[in-house]
Amino acid sequence: MTDCLFCRIVHGEIPAEFAAETDDAIALRDVNPQAPVHILVIPKEHVRSLVEAEDAALLGRLLLFAARIARDEGIAEPGYRIVLNTNLDGGQSVYHLHVHLLGGRKMTWPPG
């Protein structure tokens, strides 16, 4: 999708600070971090949201990739939060499936 921000980042059209990459996903540091560690895990394939996702294996790989990054960032042991915002009422602002990995501070509940 040429108008999708994350697709443009995946294709190198827009620069971003990559934290890690796999064959089917990228991880980049959020430009508006909500925690000391705030990394977005994004599939390279365009999937609009979790509602449209059909590839269970891809979803699993995204979560395992996020867990690996949490270990690499040193936030796995103290703990971290994984967030998937879905559609407008769920807070999704970029319509390309992405996982927020948040950590480096104590998370509160409810989140908002």
N, C-alpha and C positions, 0 to 999 in steps of 0.2 A: 504494500500500500504506500503510495508516494506521499500521501498527506499525513501519515502516522508518524508522530515524533519518534517513537521507539524504533520503528522500522528504519527510519532515516539514520538513527544512531547505529543500529545493527549494520547498515550498509556503509557506514563511514562518512555519511554526508554531513553529520553534525558531530563535533567533538564531544567526548565525555571522558570522565576519569574512571577507567575500567579497574575493577578490583580483581576480577578473575574471568575466565572464559572456558567453556566446554564446546563440544561439537554442535550442541543444539541450544546453548544459552549463553548469555552474557550477564555479568554482574557489574553494576556501576554505582558509584557513590551518589547519593541523592543531592541535588543542588540546593535543596531546602531541608537540611537534616532536622529530624525531630528527636534525635538522640545522638550521643557521641559517635555511635556507629549506626549509620542508616544507609543500607545498601539495597538496591533494587535488583532482583533476579528476574531476568526477562528472557522468554523463549525467542530464538531467532526467527521462528515461524510466527506469522501474525495470527494470533488468536484474540478476538475482540475482548472477551471477558470469560470468567469462569462459567457463566451460563452457556457459552458456545463451545467450551472445551469438551473434546471427545476422546482425547488420547490420555488414558490413565497412566501409561508408562511415562509420558512426558511430564505430567503433573508430579509423579513420584520423583523423577530425576530433578525437577526444579527444587523440590523440598530437600532432597539429599544434597544438592549443590549448595543450598542455603545453609544446611547444617555443617558442611565442610568449610564454608566461608566463616561461619561462627567460630569454629575451632581455630582457623587460621588467624582470625581477628582477636582471639583470646577472650571471647565472651561466652563460650559454650558452658564452662563450669559455673560461673555465677548466674547465667541464664540470659535468655533473650526472648524476643517476641517475633512471631511471624504473622503478618497481616496480608490478607487478600481482599482489597476493596472491590466490590462488584456492583457495577451500574451506579446510577445517579444517587439513589438513597443510601447506598453503601459507601459513598464517598469516592468512587472511582473518577479520576479527572483525566486520565489518559486511557483511551480505549484500545489498549493492547495489554493483555494479561501480564501482570507482574506481581512478584512477591516482595513485600517489604520485610527486610531483616533489620530489626531494631535492637540495640543493646548498648552496654557501657554505662547504664544507670538502672536504678530500680524502676520497674514499670508499675504503674498504678492501675486500679480497676474501680469503676468502669473506665474504659479508654476514652469515651467521649461520645 
